[in-house]
Amino acid sequence: MEENLSYEAAYKELEQIYQDINNEEVSIDELAEKVKRASVLIGFCQRKLRGTEEEIEGILREG
């Protein structure tokens, strides 16, 4: 996973993968790779969201 990938960029890429698959723009040969990439991006987004939630909770506890 790219270290400088932002949540927004990952989410945008996920949306594109979803659209490509939904519009049948992905060949059978590409499908497994697209699904694998989507899985990685989903994990990245989940970690990013959890980290942000923990950071906000920490700020609120301090305040």
Secondary structure as GFF3:
##gff-version 3
##sequence-region A 1 63
A	DSSP	alpha_helix	7	22	.	.	.	ID=ss1
A	DSSP	alpha_helix	28	62	.	.	.	ID=ss2
###
